[in-house]
Amino acid sequence: VIGKGMNPPQKIRFPREKICMDWRQKRRPGAGLYNLGNTCYLNVILQCLTYTPPLANYLLSRQHSRFCHQEGFCMMCIMEAHVRKVLYSSASAIRPRAVIRDLRFIGEFKPGIPGDAYEFLRCTLSAMHRACLNGSSDLDISSRGTTIIHQIFQGILRSRVICLRCKTVSDFYMAFLDVLLKIKGASSLTTVLEDFVTPKQLDGKKCFKCSECKKKVAASKRVTIHHEPRVLTVCLGRADEQTRRKISQVVEYPEFLDLRPYMSDTAGEPLLYSLYAVVVHSGHTCLEGHFFCYTKASNGMWYKMNDVTVDSCGIHTVLGQQAYLLFYAR
C-alpha cells in the first residue's frame, strides 16, 4: 500500500484530552439574534456554534482572549464575546454587530446582501482557526491541524485507489471540517452515506496515473472516514449540479447516528453521534428564502431559533425538517 498525506504533528497547539464534550454548565437557552438586513444566514451559524458544547466550553473559559495579542480583527475574540453575550444575556434578543462589522475579514460577505449558511460556516471556522495560529507561521501542516477548531471539527478521509491492471493499492489522506453530500434521489442520510463510501470507477477522462504501471489506467476509488471528528458537520447539498435549482426533497436523518459502517475500519464498537443542531433553508430557490435553525441547549431541550424568536419544540419537529446542515457530536 502506497500512502500519502499522513504525518504526525511536531507540535500540539491544543491537546485533544483537554476538550470537554459535555456542557460544563447547564442553563436555559440564550438570546435570539436580530436580523440586521438579510443576516439570517449568519444568525443560524452563530447559534449552531454557540450550542456546540466543546466549543462553547472553551470560549466561555476565556482561554483564548486572556493570551491573545492580535491587534485588530480576531475571530476567536469575537466569538468568545458573542457566546458569552448570548448565553448570559437577560435580553430576549441581541444584535451580532461585531460579526457584521468584520464580515469582510471573514469571507466574501457584505452587510445587507444575502449569503449562504454553509459558506459562512466554513469561512467562520477558517477565520477562527487562523486566529488560533496567530504568530505560528513556522508550523508544519500536521501541527497546524491541532488548534482547538481542528481538534473539535476535523476528521480524516481516506481515498483508496486500486489499479484495475496491476492491483496496486494507493491510499491518499485528506483532512475535512465538514462533509458535503449529494442527496439527489436519496431518501435518508444513511443511504446518502452508503453511496458516499461506495467504490466508484475511474476511467475515460477520470483515469488514474498508476505509480507502478507508469501510465493512466482504469481504477476503482473508495472514500471512507479514516479518523472520525469529535463534531461531524454534514451539508446536504440542495443545489442541483445541472440546473442549479433547489432540491427540495425531504431526506430523513436520525437523532443518533452510527458512523462505524462508513469508516475505513468497519469492525469494532459503534461510533455513536448525537444530533444537536439543524439548519433549515425555506424558499423555492437556493438564491432566495430564509434560514432558521433548531438547537439543543445545555438543559437537554430543543429550541427553534428563528432570528429573534427562541421557542421550545420536540425532537419529532426537529427530525421532520427539510434540513440543509446537520451537526452531530460524539
Contacts in CASP RR format, 6 or more apart in sequence:
PFRMAT RR
TARGET T0000
AUTHOR 0000-0000-0000
METHOD contacts of the structure
MODEL  1
VIGKGMNPPQKIRFPREKICMDWRQKRRPGAGLYNLGNTCYLNVILQCLT
YTPPLANYLLSRQHSRFCHQEGFCMMCIMEAHVRKVLYSSASAIRPRAVI
RDLRFIGEFKPGIPGDAYEFLRCTLSAMHRACLNGSSDLDISSRGTTIIH
QIFQGILRSRVICLRCKTVSDFYMAFLDVLLKIKGASSLTTVLEDFVTPK
QLDGKKCFKCSECKKKVAASKRVTIHHEPRVLTVCLGRADEQTRRKISQV
VEYPEFLDLRPYMSDTAGEPLLYSLYAVVVHSGHTCLEGHFFCYTKASNG
MWYKMNDVTVDSCGIHTVLGQQAYLLFYAR
1 169 0 8 1.000
1 170 0 8 1.000
1 171 0 8 1.000
2 168 0 8 1.000
2 169 0 8 1.000
2 170 0 8 1.000
2 171 0 8 1.000
2 211 0 8 1.000
3 170 0 8 1.000
3 171 0 8 1.000
3 172 0 8 1.000
3 173 0 8 1.000
4 170 0 8 1.000
4 171 0 8 1.000
4 172 0 8 1.000
4 173 0 8 1.000
5 172 0 8 1.000
5 173 0 8 1.000
5 174 0 8 1.000
6 156 0 8 1.000
6 173 0 8 1.000
7 140 0 8 1.000
7 141 0 8 1.000
7 142 0 8 1.000
8 142 0 8 1.000
9 140 0 8 1.000
9 142 0 8 1.000
9 143 0 8 1.000
9 145 0 8 1.000
9 146 0 8 1.000
10 139 0 8 1.000
10 140 0 8 1.000
10 142 0 8 1.000
10 143 0 8 1.000
11 139 0 8 1.000
11 140 0 8 1.000
11 143 0 8 1.000
11 146 0 8 1.000
12 143 0 8 1.000
12 146 0 8 1.000
13 132 0 8 1.000
13 133 0 8 1.000
13 136 0 8 1.000
13 139 0 8 1.000
13 143 0 8 1.000
13 144 0 8 1.000
13 145 0 8 1.000
13 146 0 8 1.000
13 147 0 8 1.000
13 148 0 8 1.000
14 132 0 8 1.000
14 146 0 8 1.000
14 147 0 8 1.000
14 148 0 8 1.000
14 151 0 8 1.000
16 151 0 8 1.000
19 54 0 8 1.000
19 58 0 8 1.000
19 148 0 8 1.000
19 151 0 8 1.000
19 152 0 8 1.000
19 230 0 8 1.000
20 53 0 8 1.000
20 54 0 8 1.000
20 57 0 8 1.000
21 53 0 8 1.000
21 54 0 8 1.000
21 230 0 8 1.000
21 329 0 8 1.000
21 330 0 8 1.000
22 53 0 8 1.000
23 53 0 8 1.000
23 56 0 8 1.000
23 57 0 8 1.000
23 298 0 8 1.000
24 57 0 8 1.000
24 60 0 8 1.000
25 60 0 8 1.000
25 298 0 8 1.000
26 298 0 8 1.000
26 299 0 8 1.000
26 300 0 8 1.000
27 87 0 8 1.000
27 297 0 8 1.000
27 298 0 8 1.000
27 299 0 8 1.000
28 297 0 8 1.000
28 299 0 8 1.000
29 295 0 8 1.000
29 297 0 8 1.000
29 299 0 8 1.000
29 301 0 8 1.000
29 303 0 8 1.000
29 310 0 8 1.000
30 50 0 8 1.000
30 86 0 8 1.000
30 87 0 8 1.000
30 89 0 8 1.000
30 297 0 8 1.000
30 310 0 8 1.000
31 85 0 8 1.000
31 86 0 8 1.000
31 89 0 8 1.000
31 91 0 8 1.000
31 92 0 8 1.000
31 93 0 8 1.000
31 94 0 8 1.000
31 310 0 8 1.000
32 43 0 8 1.000
32 47 0 8 1.000
32 86 0 8 1.000
32 92 0 8 1.000
32 93 0 8 1.000
32 94 0 8 1.000
32 305 0 8 1.000
32 307 0 8 1.000
32 308 0 8 1.000
32 309 0 8 1.000
32 310 0 8 1.000
33 39 0 8 1.000
33 43 0 8 1.000
33 46 0 8 1.000
33 47 0 8 1.000
33 86 0 8 1.000
33 93 0 8 1.000
33 94 0 8 1.000
33 95 0 8 1.000
33 96 0 8 1.000
33 305 0 8 1.000
33 307 0 8 1.000
33 308 0 8 1.000
34 93 0 8 1.000
34 94 0 8 1.000
34 95 0 8 1.000
34 96 0 8 1.000
34 307 0 8 1.000
34 308 0 8 1.000
35 43 0 8 1.000
35 307 0 8 1.000
35 308 0 8 1.000
36 95 0 8 1.000
36 96 0 8 1.000
36 97 0 8 1.000
36 100 0 8 1.000
36 111 0 8 1.000
36 112 0 8 1.000
37 111 0 8 1.000
37 112 0 8 1.000
38 112 0 8 1.000
38 113 0 8 1.000
38 114 0 8 1.000
38 115 0 8 1.000
39 96 0 8 1.000
39 100 0 8 1.000
39 111 0 8 1.000
39 112 0 8 1.000
40 290 0 8 1.000
40 291 0 8 1.000
40 292 0 8 1.000
40 307 0 8 1.000
41 114 0 8 1.000
41 115 0 8 1.000
41 116 0 8 1.000
41 117 0 8 1.000
41 120 0 8 1.000
41 291 0 8 1.000
42 96 0 8 1.000
42 99 0 8 1.000
42 100 0 8 1.000
42 103 0 8 1.000
42 109 0 8 1.000
42 115 0 8 1.000
42 117 0 8 1.000
42 120 0 8 1.000
43 96 0 8 1.000
43 291 0 8 1.000
43 305 0 8 1.000
43 307 0 8 1.000
44 117 0 8 1.000
44 279 0 8 1.000
44 291 0 8 1.000
44 292 0 8 1.000
44 293 0 8 1.000
44 305 0 8 1.000
45 117 0 8 1.000
45 120 0 8 1.000
45 121 0 8 1.000
45 124 0 8 1.000
45 279 0 8 1.000
46 82 0 8 1.000
46 86 0 8 1.000
46 96 0 8 1.000
46 99 0 8 1.000
47 86 0 8 1.000
47 277 0 8 1.000
47 293 0 8 1.000
47 295 0 8 1.000
47 305 0 8 1.000
48 121 0 8 1.000
48 277 0 8 1.000
48 279 0 8 1.000
48 293 0 8 1.000
48 295 0 8 1.000
48 325 0 8 1.000
48 327 0 8 1.000
49 55 0 8 1.000
49 56 0 8 1.000
49 79 0 8 1.000
49 83 0 8 1.000
49 121 0 8 1.000
49 124 0 8 1.000
50 56 0 8 1.000
50 82 0 8 1.000
50 83 0 8 1.000
50 86 0 8 1.000
50 87 0 8 1.000
50 295 0 8 1.000
51 276 0 8 1.000
51 277 0 8 1.000
51 295 0 8 1.000
51 296 0 8 1.000
51 297 0 8 1.000
51 298 0 8 1.000
52 152 0 8 1.000
52 231 0 8 1.000
52 276 0 8 1.000
52 277 0 8 1.000
52 327 0 8 1.000
52 329 0 8 1.000
53 276 0 8 1.000
53 298 0 8 1.000
53 329 0 8 1.000
54 152 0 8 1.000
54 230 0 8 1.000
54 231 0 8 1.000
54 329 0 8 1.000
55 148 0 8 1.000
55 149 0 8 1.000
55 152 0 8 1.000
55 231 0 8 1.000
56 83 0 8 1.000
56 87 0 8 1.000
58 64 0 8 1.000
58 148 0 8 1.000
59 76 0 8 1.000
59 79 0 8 1.000
59 80 0 8 1.000
59 83 0 8 1.000
59 84 0 8 1.000
60 80 0 8 1.000
60 83 0 8 1.000
60 84 0 8 1.000
60 87 0 8 1.000
62 80 0 8 1.000
64 76 0 8 1.000
64 77 0 8 1.000
64 80 0 8 1.000
64 131 0 8 1.000
64 132 0 8 1.000
64 148 0 8 1.000
65 76 0 8 1.000
65 77 0 8 1.000
65 80 0 8 1.000
65 81 0 8 1.000
68 74 0 8 1.000
68 76 0 8 1.000
68 77 0 8 1.000
68 131 0 8 1.000
68 134 0 8 1.000
69 134 0 8 1.000
70 77 0 8 1.000
70 131 0 8 1.000
70 134 0 8 1.000
73 102 0 8 1.000
73 105 0 8 1.000
74 131 0 8 1.000
74 134 0 8 1.000
75 102 0 8 1.000
75 105 0 8 1.000
75 106 0 8 1.000
75 124 0 8 1.000
75 127 0 8 1.000
75 128 0 8 1.000
75 130 0 8 1.000
75 131 0 8 1.000
76 128 0 8 1.000
76 131 0 8 1.000
76 132 0 8 1.000
77 131 0 8 1.000
78 98 0 8 1.000
78 99 0 8 1.000
78 102 0 8 1.000
79 124 0 8 1.000
79 128 0 8 1.000
81 98 0 8 1.000
82 96 0 8 1.000
82 98 0 8 1.000
82 99 0 8 1.000
85 94 0 8 1.000
86 94 0 8 1.000
92 308 0 8 1.000
92 310 0 8 1.000
93 307 0 8 1.000
93 308 0 8 1.000
99 106 0 8 1.000
100 111 0 8 1.000
103 109 0 8 1.000
103 110 0 8 1.000
103 111 0 8 1.000
104 110 0 8 1.000
105 127 0 8 1.000
106 120 0 8 1.000
106 123 0 8 1.000
106 124 0 8 1.000
106 127 0 8 1.000
107 123 0 8 1.000
107 127 0 8 1.000
108 123 0 8 1.000
109 115 0 8 1.000
109 120 0 8 1.000
109 123 0 8 1.000
114 287 0 8 1.000
114 288 0 8 1.000
114 289 0 8 1.000
116 286 0 8 1.000
117 279 0 8 1.000
117 281 0 8 1.000
117 291 0 8 1.000
117 324 0 8 1.000
117 325 0 8 1.000
118 178 0 8 1.000
118 180 0 8 1.000
118 235 0 8 1.000
118 324 0 8 1.000
118 325 0 8 1.000
121 178 0 8 1.000
121 233 0 8 1.000
121 325 0 8 1.000
122 177 0 8 1.000
122 178 0 8 1.000
125 149 0 8 1.000
125 153 0 8 1.000
125 177 0 8 1.000
128 149 0 8 1.000
129 145 0 8 1.000
129 147 0 8 1.000
129 149 0 8 1.000
129 150 0 8 1.000
132 147 0 8 1.000
132 148 0 8 1.000
132 149 0 8 1.000
133 139 0 8 1.000
133 144 0 8 1.000
133 147 0 8 1.000
136 144 0 8 1.000
144 150 0 8 1.000
145 151 0 8 1.000
145 154 0 8 1.000
145 175 0 8 1.000
149 177 0 8 1.000
150 175 0 8 1.000
150 177 0 8 1.000
151 230 0 8 1.000
152 229 0 8 1.000
152 230 0 8 1.000
152 231 0 8 1.000
153 177 0 8 1.000
153 178 0 8 1.000
153 229 0 8 1.000
153 230 0 8 1.000
153 231 0 8 1.000
153 233 0 8 1.000
154 175 0 8 1.000
154 176 0 8 1.000
154 177 0 8 1.000
154 229 0 8 1.000
155 175 0 8 1.000
155 176 0 8 1.000
155 177 0 8 1.000
155 225 0 8 1.000
155 226 0 8 1.000
155 227 0 8 1.000
155 228 0 8 1.000
155 229 0 8 1.000
156 173 0 8 1.000
156 174 0 8 1.000
156 175 0 8 1.000
156 176 0 8 1.000
156 225 0 8 1.000
156 226 0 8 1.000
156 227 0 8 1.000
157 173 0 8 1.000
157 174 0 8 1.000
157 175 0 8 1.000
157 176 0 8 1.000
157 223 0 8 1.000
157 224 0 8 1.000
157 225 0 8 1.000
157 226 0 8 1.000
158 171 0 8 1.000
158 172 0 8 1.000
158 173 0 8 1.000
158 223 0 8 1.000
158 224 0 8 1.000
158 225 0 8 1.000
158 226 0 8 1.000
158 264 0 8 1.000
159 171 0 8 1.000
159 172 0 8 1.000
159 173 0 8 1.000
159 174 0 8 1.000
159 221 0 8 1.000
159 222 0 8 1.000
159 223 0 8 1.000
160 169 0 8 1.000
160 170 0 8 1.000
160 171 0 8 1.000
160 221 0 8 1.000
160 222 0 8 1.000
160 223 0 8 1.000
160 224 0 8 1.000
160 264 0 8 1.000
161 169 0 8 1.000
161 170 0 8 1.000
161 171 0 8 1.000
161 172 0 8 1.000
161 202 0 8 1.000
161 208 0 8 1.000
161 219 0 8 1.000
161 220 0 8 1.000
161 221 0 8 1.000
162 168 0 8 1.000
162 169 0 8 1.000
162 170 0 8 1.000
162 219 0 8 1.000
162 220 0 8 1.000
162 221 0 8 1.000
163 170 0 8 1.000
163 208 0 8 1.000
163 210 0 8 1.000
163 212 0 8 1.000
163 213 0 8 1.000
163 217 0 8 1.000
163 219 0 8 1.000
164 217 0 8 1.000
164 218 0 8 1.000
164 219 0 8 1.000
164 220 0 8 1.000
165 210 0 8 1.000
165 213 0 8 1.000
165 217 0 8 1.000
165 218 0 8 1.000
166 210 0 8 1.000
166 212 0 8 1.000
166 213 0 8 1.000
166 217 0 8 1.000
168 210 0 8 1.000
168 211 0 8 1.000
168 212 0 8 1.000
168 213 0 8 1.000
170 210 0 8 1.000
170 211 0 8 1.000
173 226 0 8 1.000
176 229 0 8 1.000
177 229 0 8 1.000
177 233 0 8 1.000
178 233 0 8 1.000
178 234 0 8 1.000
178 235 0 8 1.000
179 196 0 8 1.000
179 232 0 8 1.000
179 233 0 8 1.000
179 234 0 8 1.000
179 235 0 8 1.000
180 235 0 8 1.000
180 237 0 8 1.000
181 189 0 8 1.000
181 192 0 8 1.000
181 193 0 8 1.000
181 196 0 8 1.000
181 234 0 8 1.000
181 235 0 8 1.000
181 236 0 8 1.000
181 237 0 8 1.000
182 192 0 8 1.000
182 195 0 8 1.000
182 237 0 8 1.000
182 241 0 8 1.000
183 192 0 8 1.000
183 236 0 8 1.000
183 237 0 8 1.000
183 238 0 8 1.000
183 247 0 8 1.000
183 249 0 8 1.000
183 251 0 8 1.000
184 240 0 8 1.000
184 247 0 8 1.000
185 249 0 8 1.000
186 192 0 8 1.000
186 195 0 8 1.000
186 249 0 8 1.000
186 251 0 8 1.000
187 249 0 8 1.000
187 251 0 8 1.000
187 252 0 8 1.000
188 251 0 8 1.000
188 252 0 8 1.000
188 253 0 8 1.000
189 234 0 8 1.000
189 236 0 8 1.000
189 251 0 8 1.000
189 252 0 8 1.000
189 253 0 8 1.000
189 254 0 8 1.000
189 257 0 8 1.000
189 326 0 8 1.000
190 254 0 8 1.000
192 236 0 8 1.000
192 251 0 8 1.000
193 261 0 8 1.000
193 262 0 8 1.000
194 261 0 8 1.000
194 262 0 8 1.000
196 223 0 8 1.000
196 262 0 8 1.000
197 222 0 8 1.000
197 223 0 8 1.000
197 224 0 8 1.000
197 225 0 8 1.000
197 261 0 8 1.000
197 262 0 8 1.000
198 222 0 8 1.000
199 220 0 8 1.000
199 221 0 8 1.000
199 222 0 8 1.000
200 220 0 8 1.000
200 221 0 8 1.000
200 222 0 8 1.000
201 218 0 8 1.000
201 219 0 8 1.000
201 220 0 8 1.000
201 221 0 8 1.000
202 208 0 8 1.000
202 218 0 8 1.000
202 219 0 8 1.000
202 220 0 8 1.000
202 221 0 8 1.000
203 218 0 8 1.000
203 219 0 8 1.000
204 218 0 8 1.000
207 216 0 8 1.000
207 217 0 8 1.000
207 218 0 8 1.000
207 219 0 8 1.000
208 216 0 8 1.000
208 217 0 8 1.000
208 218 0 8 1.000
208 219 0 8 1.000
208 221 0 8 1.000
209 215 0 8 1.000
209 216 0 8 1.000
209 217 0 8 1.000
210 216 0 8 1.000
210 217 0 8 1.000
210 219 0 8 1.000
224 262 0 8 1.000
224 263 0 8 1.000
224 264 0 8 1.000
225 259 0 8 1.000
225 262 0 8 1.000
225 263 0 8 1.000
225 264 0 8 1.000
226 263 0 8 1.000
226 264 0 8 1.000
228 259 0 8 1.000
228 263 0 8 1.000
228 271 0 8 1.000
228 330 0 8 1.000
230 329 0 8 1.000
230 330 0 8 1.000
231 327 0 8 1.000
231 328 0 8 1.000
231 329 0 8 1.000
231 330 0 8 1.000
232 257 0 8 1.000
232 259 0 8 1.000
232 273 0 8 1.000
232 327 0 8 1.000
232 328 0 8 1.000
232 329 0 8 1.000
233 325 0 8 1.000
233 326 0 8 1.000
233 327 0 8 1.000
233 328 0 8 1.000
234 325 0 8 1.000
234 326 0 8 1.000
234 327 0 8 1.000
234 328 0 8 1.000
235 324 0 8 1.000
235 325 0 8 1.000
236 251 0 8 1.000
236 323 0 8 1.000
236 324 0 8 1.000
236 325 0 8 1.000
236 326 0 8 1.000
237 247 0 8 1.000
237 324 0 8 1.000
238 246 0 8 1.000
238 247 0 8 1.000
238 248 0 8 1.000
238 281 0 8 1.000
238 286 0 8 1.000
238 324 0 8 1.000
239 245 0 8 1.000
239 246 0 8 1.000
239 247 0 8 1.000
239 286 0 8 1.000
240 246 0 8 1.000
240 247 0 8 1.000
244 286 0 8 1.000
245 285 0 8 1.000
245 286 0 8 1.000
246 281 0 8 1.000
246 283 0 8 1.000
246 284 0 8 1.000
246 285 0 8 1.000
246 286 0 8 1.000
248 284 0 8 1.000
248 322 0 8 1.000
249 322 0 8 1.000
250 320 0 8 1.000
250 322 0 8 1.000
251 323 0 8 1.000
252 319 0 8 1.000
252 320 0 8 1.000
253 275 0 8 1.000
253 278 0 8 1.000
253 319 0 8 1.000
253 323 0 8 1.000
253 326 0 8 1.000
254 275 0 8 1.000
254 319 0 8 1.000
255 274 0 8 1.000
255 275 0 8 1.000
255 315 0 8 1.000
255 318 0 8 1.000
255 319 0 8 1.000
256 272 0 8 1.000
256 273 0 8 1.000
256 274 0 8 1.000
256 275 0 8 1.000
257 272 0 8 1.000
257 273 0 8 1.000
257 274 0 8 1.000
257 275 0 8 1.000
257 328 0 8 1.000
258 270 0 8 1.000
258 271 0 8 1.000
258 272 0 8 1.000
258 273 0 8 1.000
259 271 0 8 1.000
259 272 0 8 1.000
259 273 0 8 1.000
260 266 0 8 1.000
260 268 0 8 1.000
260 269 0 8 1.000
260 270 0 8 1.000
260 271 0 8 1.000
263 271 0 8 1.000
271 330 0 8 1.000
272 330 0 8 1.000
273 328 0 8 1.000
273 329 0 8 1.000
273 330 0 8 1.000
274 328 0 8 1.000
274 329 0 8 1.000
274 330 0 8 1.000
275 296 0 8 1.000
275 318 0 8 1.000
275 319 0 8 1.000
275 326 0 8 1.000
275 327 0 8 1.000
275 328 0 8 1.000
276 295 0 8 1.000
276 296 0 8 1.000
276 327 0 8 1.000
276 328 0 8 1.000
276 329 0 8 1.000
277 293 0 8 1.000
277 294 0 8 1.000
277 295 0 8 1.000
277 296 0 8 1.000
277 325 0 8 1.000
277 326 0 8 1.000
277 327 0 8 1.000
278 293 0 8 1.000
278 294 0 8 1.000
278 318 0 8 1.000
278 321 0 8 1.000
278 323 0 8 1.000
278 325 0 8 1.000
278 326 0 8 1.000
278 327 0 8 1.000
279 291 0 8 1.000
279 292 0 8 1.000
279 293 0 8 1.000
279 323 0 8 1.000
279 324 0 8 1.000
279 325 0 8 1.000
280 291 0 8 1.000
280 292 0 8 1.000
280 293 0 8 1.000
280 294 0 8 1.000
280 321 0 8 1.000
280 322 0 8 1.000
280 323 0 8 1.000
280 324 0 8 1.000
281 289 0 8 1.000
281 290 0 8 1.000
281 291 0 8 1.000
281 322 0 8 1.000
281 324 0 8 1.000
282 289 0 8 1.000
282 290 0 8 1.000
282 291 0 8 1.000
282 292 0 8 1.000
282 322 0 8 1.000
283 289 0 8 1.000
283 290 0 8 1.000
291 324 0 8 1.000
292 304 0 8 1.000
292 305 0 8 1.000
292 306 0 8 1.000
292 307 0 8 1.000
293 304 0 8 1.000
293 305 0 8 1.000
293 306 0 8 1.000
294 302 0 8 1.000
294 303 0 8 1.000
294 304 0 8 1.000
294 305 0 8 1.000
294 313 0 8 1.000
294 317 0 8 1.000
294 318 0 8 1.000
294 321 0 8 1.000
295 302 0 8 1.000
295 303 0 8 1.000
295 305 0 8 1.000
296 302 0 8 1.000
296 303 0 8 1.000
297 303 0 8 1.000
301 312 0 8 1.000
302 312 0 8 1.000
302 313 0 8 1.000
302 314 0 8 1.000
302 315 0 8 1.000
302 317 0 8 1.000
302 318 0 8 1.000
303 310 0 8 1.000
303 311 0 8 1.000
303 312 0 8 1.000
303 313 0 8 1.000
304 310 0 8 1.000
304 311 0 8 1.000
304 312 0 8 1.000
304 313 0 8 1.000
304 317 0 8 1.000
END
